[in-house]
Amino acid sequence: MTLLFVLQKNVKSQNPLGHSLGALSTAPRSSGNNFPFKNTAPLPLVPVVSAPPANVSCPSGFYSPEDLRPRLARPPEDPEGPGANGRGFITDKLSPAELREKQEGLEGTGFNRFASDRISLHRSLGNDTRHAEKFSRCLRLPDTSVVIVFHNEAWSTLLRTVYSVLHTSPAILLREIILVDDASTQDHLKAPLELHMEPLRVVRIVRQKQRKGLVPARLQGAREAQGQVLTFLDSHCECFHGWLEPLLVQLVEEPRAVVSPEIAVIDPNTLKFTKPVPGDRPRNRGNFDWELNFGWESIPEQEKVKYKDETYPVKTPAFAGGLFSINKDFFEHIGTYDDQMEIWGGENIEMSFRVWMCGGQVKIVPCSVVGHIYRNRSPYSFPKGLEVVVRNQVRVAEVWMDDYKNIFYRNINDLLSFLPGVLQKSYGDVSQRLELRKRLECKNFSWYLENVYPEAFVPELAPALSGSVMLPHGVIRNTDLHTCLDIGEKRPIRKPVILYMCHYMGGNQVLSCKLQCLSKFVSQCIYYDYHVSKSLRHVLDMLTHCISILTYKY
């Protein structure tokens, strides 16, 4: 027997690349981002350690803490510094100039860039607050390429995303980070970004000359990737302790899976990172409504009993799509992305349907936690606007939903009247995707609803009158007030419905009622608070008892 010992030299605080720690360059402020550029790598890269030899018994774990050292050491942090340990940075008392800078950042990025620019690019998120049982260390894990697409992203959030990956990912598991520039126009994302990333060695930048959107950009990153696993992240994320290893473990145990981390909220106003809390807490999974919009819902009780503890991966009917890992071979086998989708929208629902129906699984891994800034609004304009999103959703319906696509079309019928080109075959040729479905011998959409998402509310495929008046699909309108029942914001689930001005564009005002008088707004149960107005209570009381004297208009 030959024993191989791998010795690693202790890397101290000096920088072997010859750059001073934390030095700021004298580069001018960018009009797109009021923050001085750091054009040098401020920290030493940790040498990559070869994977340890197999240990059949694995009594104390295949990977030791030394084996799992990160690619880049995190610098010491002032515990009282702005945003330190994941705390929020409050920006209430500002000078007039600072207020203008903050407002410019909010308008340009959709979050508080002023706060982000003053938080360390290397900030720590504090102690590891996850459940003590993280993942099995007895598996030899594959390496991964992390692909991050950006378009006019703020300097501080993009770099914090990159450094967060470097500070939390074991060197032996992180093959590379690929930044894909989707034709950014801001100066700080050109030469200054190239100069800053060059010393990091494991970071590569590839650029699209024309803006093509998320799907083409991710496909370009996937083609460039050399890792065994593809990990996709958005450009405004922060990775928590040990986020990568649980994802890779799941892909070893289930190679035909798409695995997503649990997504922690980074507050768009303060950048506070919501840390995971062990114990009995509400947990969610992804879903979709019949307009093919993604949403969240509580895990049904019948599903909860299948999980031995809170670390158990959650099977989800749909996933958010911004952050996930997948074996590269399986990604290519299963059909990558629909490359005829434009810009953004619908690609996550398409992948959810495709993976489940074609022999894979979609899971959320609670032991993997990645924070994400949910913008207050999108700061970007899309070519053709809303039509792009609807066009993508129509492609999903035409390829994967069989006869159930009629429910989708009913729900967006009024919206399509404003977008007539979408249904005049402008959604493109779907023959190659249909051929992919046939070649992979994928299940039908009925199978998906019965086996993956049996809890889904499914409206009638062919609505018909019940008795003489009841129409099982439409809106409920108050003829005196000219208002309609509306679910308002879709989060959180089970909150009171409201009365809102009728807009007749579907969406939050569409009512689907099965012949048994089970009434729901799309996939949301009607729920109301007896403290609401008398007129709304009256409407809902009639609906509850299924008295068919309501005015329907569709």
C-alpha positions in Angstrom: 0.0 0.0 0.0 1.3 3.4 -0.9 0.3 6.4 1.3 0.2 9.8 -0.1 0.6 12.7 2.2 -0.3 16.2 0.9 1.5 19.0 2.8 0.3 22.5 2.5 2.5 25.5 3.4 0.9 27.9 5.8 -0.1 31.0 4.0 0.3 34.1 6.1 -1.0 37.6 5.7 1.5 38.7 3.1 0.3 39.0 -0.4 2.4 36.9 -2.8 1.0 38.8 -5.8 2.8 41.9 -4.6 -0.3 44.1 -4.0 -0.9 46.1 -0.9 -3.9 45.0 1.2 -7.0 46.9 0.7 -5.4 49.5 -1.5 -7.7 51.8 -3.4 -6.7 53.0 -6.8 -7.0 56.6 -7.9 -9.4 55.7 -10.7 -12.2 58.3 -11.2 -15.7 57.7 -10.0 -18.0 56.2 -12.6 -21.2 58.0 -13.6 -22.8 54.6 -13.2 -21.5 53.9 -9.7 -20.2 56.4 -7.2 -17.5 54.2 -5.7 -13.8 54.1 -6.0 -12.6 51.1 -7.9 -10.4 48.6 -6.2 -8.2 47.6 -9.1 -5.9 45.1 -7.3 -6.6 41.8 -5.7 -6.3 42.7 -2.0 -5.7 39.2 -0.6 -3.6 36.1 -1.2 -5.1 33.2 -3.1 -4.9 29.9 -1.1 -3.0 27.2 -3.0 -5.2 24.5 -4.3 -4.9 21.2 -2.4 -5.2 17.9 -4.3 -8.2 15.8 -3.4 -7.4 13.4 -0.5 -7.3 9.7 -1.2 -10.4 7.6 -0.6 -11.1 6.4 2.9 -13.4 3.4 2.8 -14.3 3.6 6.5 -14.6 7.4 6.6 -14.8 7.5 10.4 -14.3 11.2 10.7 -15.2 12.5 7.3 -13.7 12.3 3.9 -12.9 16.0 3.8 -11.1 17.6 6.7 -11.5 21.4 7.5 -8.0 21.8 6.1 -9.2 20.2 2.8 -12.1 22.6 2.6 -10.1 25.8 2.9 -11.6 28.5 0.7 -10.0 29.7 -2.5 -9.4 33.2 -1.0 -8.8 34.1 2.7 -11.2 36.7 4.1 -9.5 39.8 5.5 -10.1 40.9 9.1 -13.2 42.9 9.5 -14.1 45.8 11.8 -17.0 44.2 13.8 -18.5 47.7 14.1 -18.1 48.6 10.4 -21.0 49.3 8.0 -23.0 46.1 7.4 -20.5 43.9 9.3 -21.6 40.4 10.2 -24.5 40.8 7.8 -26.1 43.6 9.6 -28.0 46.3 7.8 -26.6 49.7 7.1 -29.0 52.5 8.0 -28.8 55.6 5.8 -31.2 58.0 7.5 -29.0 60.9 8.5 -27.5 62.0 5.2 -26.3 65.3 3.8 -28.0 66.8 0.7 -25.2 65.5 -1.5 -25.4 62.0 0.1 -29.2 62.0 -0.4 -28.7 62.8 -4.1 -26.2 60.0 -4.4 -28.6 57.6 -2.6 -31.5 58.5 -4.9 -29.4 58.1 -8.0 -28.4 54.6 -6.8 -32.0 53.6 -6.1 -33.1 54.8 -9.6 -30.1 53.1 -11.3 -30.1 49.8 -9.6 -33.4 49.2 -7.8 -31.7 48.9 -4.4 -29.7 51.1 -2.0 -26.4 51.3 -3.9 -25.3 54.1 -1.5 -25.4 51.5 1.4 -23.8 48.8 -0.7 -20.9 51.0 -1.7 -20.0 51.6 2.0 -20.1 48.0 3.0 -17.0 45.9 2.7 -16.6 43.9 -0.5 -15.4 41.1 1.8 -17.9 41.4 4.6 -18.4 38.4 6.9 -21.9 37.2 7.6 -21.1 36.3 11.2 -21.3 32.8 12.8 -22.6 29.8 11.0 -26.3 29.6 12.2 -27.3 26.6 10.2 -28.4 23.3 11.7 -25.5 21.3 13.2 -25.9 18.4 10.7 -24.8 19.9 7.4 -23.9 17.2 4.9 -22.0 13.9 4.5 -18.3 14.4 4.2 -17.8 10.9 3.0 -18.3 11.5 -0.7 -15.7 12.5 -3.3 -17.2 15.7 -4.7 -17.0 17.1 -8.2 -15.7 20.6 -8.9 -17.8 23.4 -10.2 -17.7 26.4 -12.5 -19.7 29.3 -11.1 -21.4 31.3 -13.9 -22.5 34.9 -13.0 -24.3 36.9 -15.7 -24.4 40.7 -15.2 -25.8 43.7 -17.1 -24.9 47.2 -15.8 -24.6 45.8 -12.3 -23.3 48.0 -9.5 -19.6 47.7 -8.8 -19.9 46.9 -5.1 -22.6 44.2 -5.5 -20.9 42.5 -8.4 -17.6 42.3 -6.6 -19.1 41.3 -3.3 -20.8 38.4 -5.1 -17.4 37.3 -6.6 -15.5 37.7 -3.3 -18.3 35.9 -1.4 -17.9 32.9 -3.7 -14.1 33.0 -3.3 -14.3 33.4 0.5 -16.7 30.5 1.1 -15.9 27.9 -1.6 -13.3 25.2 -1.0 -10.4 25.7 -3.3 -10.5 22.0 -4.4 -14.1 22.3 -5.4 -14.1 25.7 -7.2 -12.8 25.3 -10.7 -13.4 28.8 -11.9 -15.8 31.8 -11.8 -17.0 32.9 -15.2 -18.5 36.5 -15.4 -20.7 36.9 -18.5 -21.2 40.5 -19.5 -24.6 40.9 -21.2 -23.5 44.0 -23.2 -23.1 46.3 -20.2 -22.8 50.0 -21.2 -21.3 51.4 -18.0 -17.6 52.3 -17.9 -16.8 50.7 -14.6 -17.7 47.3 -16.0 -15.1 47.5 -18.8 -11.4 48.1 -18.3 -11.6 48.7 -14.5 -13.3 45.3 -14.0 -10.8 43.5 -16.2 -7.9 45.1 -14.3 -9.4 44.2 -10.9 -10.1 40.6 -11.8 -6.9 39.8 -13.6 -4.8 39.0 -10.4 -7.6 36.6 -9.1 -6.6 34.1 -11.8 -9.7 31.8 -11.3 -12.1 34.6 -12.5 -12.7 35.0 -16.2 -14.8 37.5 -18.0 -16.6 36.8 -21.3 -18.6 39.4 -23.1 -21.6 39.6 -25.4 -21.3 42.4 -27.9 -25.1 42.7 -28.1 -27.6 42.4 -25.3 -29.2 39.0 -25.7 -30.6 38.4 -22.2 -30.2 35.9 -19.4 -30.6 32.6 -21.3 -28.1 33.2 -24.1 -25.6 34.7 -21.6 -25.9 31.6 -19.3 -25.5 29.3 -22.3 -22.4 31.1 -23.3 -21.0 30.7 -19.8 -21.9 27.0 -19.8 -20.0 26.5 -23.1 -17.0 28.2 -21.6 -17.2 26.2 -18.3 -14.6 23.5 -17.5 -16.1 22.2 -14.2 -18.0 19.0 -13.8 -20.9 21.0 -12.3 -22.4 24.2 -13.4 -23.5 26.6 -10.7 -25.5 29.7 -11.7 -25.7 32.7 -9.5 -27.1 36.2 -10.0 -24.8 39.2 -9.8 -26.1 40.6 -6.5 -25.7 37.6 -4.1 -23.7 36.7 -1.0 -22.9 33.1 -0.1 -23.3 31.8 3.5 -20.9 29.5 5.2 -20.6 26.1 3.5 -23.1 26.8 0.8 -21.4 24.8 -2.0 -20.7 21.4 -0.5 -24.4 20.4 0.2 -25.3 21.2 -3.4 -22.5 19.0 -4.7 -23.4 16.2 -2.3 -27.0 16.2 -3.7 -25.7 16.0 -7.2 -23.5 13.0 -6.4 -26.4 11.2 -4.7 -28.9 12.2 -7.5 -27.0 13.0 -10.7 -30.3 13.8 -12.6 -31.3 16.7 -10.3 -31.3 20.4 -10.3 -30.5 21.7 -6.9 -31.1 25.2 -5.5 -29.9 26.7 -2.3 -32.3 28.1 0.2 -32.5 31.8 -0.8 -32.0 34.2 2.1 -33.2 37.8 1.6 -30.8 40.6 1.5 -32.8 43.7 2.2 -32.7 46.1 -0.8 -32.8 49.1 1.5 -30.3 48.2 4.2 -28.5 45.1 2.8 -29.2 43.2 5.9 -28.6 39.5 5.4 -31.4 37.3 6.8 -29.5 34.5 8.4 -30.8 30.9 8.6 -32.2 29.9 12.0 -32.2 26.2 13.0 -35.3 24.8 14.5 -39.0 24.4 13.7 -39.7 27.3 11.3 -41.9 27.7 8.2 -40.3 26.4 5.1 -41.4 27.0 1.5 -41.2 25.5 -1.9 -41.7 26.9 -5.3 -44.9 26.8 -7.3 -46.5 28.5 -10.4 -49.8 30.1 -11.2 -51.8 29.6 -14.4 -50.2 32.7 -15.9 -46.9 30.8 -15.5 -45.6 33.2 -12.9 -43.3 31.8 -10.2 -44.3 32.0 -6.5 -43.7 30.5 -3.1 -45.9 28.3 -0.9 -45.7 26.5 2.4 -44.7 22.8 2.2 -47.9 20.8 2.5 -48.3 18.8 5.7 -48.4 15.5 3.8 -45.0 16.3 2.3 -43.4 17.5 5.6 -43.8 14.0 7.1 -41.5 12.6 4.5 -38.5 14.7 5.7 -36.6 13.3 8.6 -35.3 16.7 9.7 -34.9 20.3 8.6 -31.8 19.5 6.7 -33.6 17.2 4.3 -33.8 18.4 0.7 -37.2 19.6 -0.4 -38.7 18.5 -3.7 -40.2 21.5 -5.3 -42.7 21.7 -8.3 -40.9 24.8 -9.6 -37.8 26.8 -8.6 -36.9 30.4 -8.8 -34.1 29.7 -11.4 -31.7 32.4 -10.4 -29.4 30.3 -8.2 -28.9 26.6 -8.8 -26.4 23.8 -9.6 -26.6 21.0 -12.1 -24.2 18.4 -13.5 -22.9 19.7 -16.8 -23.5 16.4 -18.6 -27.1 16.3 -17.4 -27.6 20.0 -18.3 -26.6 19.1 -21.9 -28.6 15.9 -21.9 -31.8 17.5 -20.7 -31.7 20.3 -23.3 -29.8 23.1 -21.6 -32.2 26.1 -22.0 -34.7 27.0 -24.7 -32.3 29.2 -26.6 -35.1 30.9 -28.5 -36.3 32.6 -25.3 -35.6 36.3 -25.3 -34.0 38.5 -22.6 -35.7 37.1 -19.4 -38.8 35.5 -18.1 -40.3 32.0 -18.0 -37.0 30.1 -18.3 -37.3 28.8 -14.7 -40.8 27.4 -15.2 -39.7 25.8 -18.5 -36.8 24.1 -16.8 -38.9 23.0 -13.9 -41.5 21.3 -16.1 -38.8 19.8 -18.4 -36.6 18.4 -15.7 -39.5 16.8 -13.8 -41.3 15.5 -16.9 -38.1 14.1 -18.5 -36.8 12.0 -15.6 -35.1 14.5 -13.3 -35.9 16.1 -10.0 -35.8 19.7 -8.7 -34.8 20.2 -5.1 -34.2 23.0 -2.6 -31.2 22.1 -0.3 -31.7 23.8 3.1 -28.1 23.4 4.2 -27.0 25.5 1.3 -27.9 29.2 1.9 -27.2 32.0 -0.5 -28.5 35.6 0.0 -30.1 37.5 -2.8 -31.1 41.2 -3.2 -34.7 41.3 -4.4 -34.8 44.7 -6.1 -37.6 47.1 -5.3 -38.1 47.4 -9.1 -36.3 46.4 -12.2 -33.9 49.2 -13.3 -33.6 47.8 -16.8 -35.7 48.3 -19.9 -36.5 45.3 -22.1 -36.8 45.3 -25.8 -40.5 45.0 -26.7 -41.3 45.3 -22.9 -43.8 42.9 -21.5 -44.3 41.1 -24.8 -40.9 39.4 -24.3 -42.0 37.8 -21.1 -45.3 36.7 -22.5 -43.7 35.4 -25.6 -41.4 33.2 -23.5 -44.3 31.9 -21.4 -46.3 31.0 -24.6 -43.3 28.9 -25.7 -43.5 27.1 -22.4 -47.2 26.4 -22.7 -46.9 25.3 -26.4 -44.2 22.8 -25.7 -44.9 21.3 -22.2 -48.5 21.9 -21.1 -50.5 19.9 -23.6 -54.3 20.7 -23.3 -53.6 22.5 -20.1 -52.2 25.4 -22.1 -55.8 26.4 -22.6 -56.0 27.4 -19.0 -53.0 29.6 -19.4 -54.5 31.3 -22.5 -57.7 31.9 -20.7 -55.9 33.6 -17.8 -53.9 35.9 -20.1 -56.7 36.4 -22.7 -57.2 40.1 -22.0 -53.5 40.7 -21.8 -53.0 39.1 -25.2 -55.5 41.6 -26.7 -52.8 44.2 -26.0 -50.1 42.0 -27.5 -51.7 40.5 -30.7 -48.3 39.6 -32.2 -47.5 37.0 -29.5 -50.1 34.5 -30.8 -49.4 35.2 -34.5 -46.5 32.8 -34.4 -44.2 35.5 -33.2 -43.3 33.2 -30.3 -41.0 31.4 -32.8 -40.5 27.9 -33.9 -40.9 25.3 -31.2 -40.4 22.2 -33.3 -36.9 21.5 -31.9 -38.2 21.7 -28.4 -41.0 19.3 -29.2 -38.5 17.0 -30.8 -36.4 17.1 -27.6 -39.5 16.2 -25.6 -40.1 13.2 -27.9 -36.5 12.1 -27.9 -36.2 12.2 -24.1 -39.5 10.3 -23.8 -40.9 12.8 -21.4 -44.1 12.3 -19.5 -47.2 14.4 -20.2 -48.4 17.4 -18.2 -51.2 15.4 -16.5 -48.4 13.1 -15.1 -46.7 16.2 -13.7 -49.8 17.5 -12.0 -50.7 14.1 -10.6 -47.2 13.1 -9.4 -45.2 16.3 -8.8 -47.8 18.9 -7.9 -51.0 17.1 -6.9 -51.8 20.0 -4.6 -52.2 22.4 -7.5 -55.6 24.0 -8.1 -56.5 23.0 -11.6 -59.4 25.0 -13.2 -61.7 23.3 -15.6 -60.1 22.6 -18.9 -63.3 23.6 -20.7 -65.3 25.9 -18.5 -69.1 25.6 -18.8 -72.1 27.1 -17.1 -73.2 25.5 -13.8 -77.0 25.8 -13.6 -78.2 28.9 -15.3 -75.8 31.6 -14.0 -72.5 30.3 -12.4 -69.6 31.0 -14.7 -66.5 29.2 -13.4 -64.0 31.7 -14.8 -63.9 35.4 -14.7 -63.8 38.4 -12.3 -66.1 39.4 -9.5 -67.2 43.0 -10.1 -69.0 45.4 -7.8 -71.3 47.3 -10.2 -71.8 50.2 -7.9 -68.2 50.9 -6.9 -66.7 49.7 -10.3 -64.2 47.6 -8.3 -63.2 44.0 -8.5 -62.0 41.4 -6.1 -58.2 41.4 -6.2 -55.6 39.3 -4.4 -53.2 42.3 -4.2 -49.6 41.3 -3.8 -49.2 37.5 -4.1 -46.9 37.3 -1.0 -47.5 36.2 1.6 -50.0 33.4 1.0 -53.3 33.5 2.9 -53.8 37.2 3.3 -57.0 39.1 2.8 -58.3 39.8 -0.7 -59.1 43.4 -1.5 -61.3 45.5 -3.7 -59.4 47.2 -6.4 -60.3 49.2 -9.6 -61.2 46.7 -12.3 -58.6 46.5 -15.0 -59.8 43.4 -17.0 -56.3 42.3 -17.7 -56.5 39.0 -15.8 -53.8 38.5 -13.3 -54.7 39.1 -9.7 -58.4 39.6 -10.5 -59.1 36.3 -12.3 -61.4 34.0 -10.5 -61.6 30.3 -11.2 -64.4 28.3 -9.7 -64.8 24.6 -10.1 -68.4 23.2 -10.4 -68.2 22.1 -6.8 -68.0 25.8 -5.9 -64.4 25.6 -4.8 -63.3 29.2 -5.5 -59.8 30.4 -5.9 -57.9 33.2 -7.4 -55.6 31.4 -9.8 -53.6 29.3 -7.4 -54.4 31.4 -4.3 -57.2 30.4 -1.9 -59.7 33.2 -1.2 -59.1 34.3 2.3 -60.6 37.3 4.0 -60.6 39.3 7.2 -63.8 40.1 8.9 -62.4 43.6 9.7 -62.5 44.6 6.1 -65.3 46.7 4.7 -68.9 45.7 4.9 -69.3 45.7 1.1 -66.4 43.3 0.6 -67.7 41.0 3.4 -71.1 40.9 1.8 -69.6 39.8 -1.6 -67.4 37.1 0.1 -70.3 35.8 2.2 -72.3 35.3 -0.9 -69.4 33.6 -2.6 -68.8 31.3 0.4 -72.4 30.1 0.2 -72.3 29.9 -3.6 -75.3 32.1 -4.1 -75.1 32.8 -7.8 -76.3 36.4 -7.9 -72.9 37.9 -8.5 -72.0 39.9 -11.5 -69.4 38.2 -13.7 -67.6 39.9 -16.5 -64.8 38.4 -18.6 
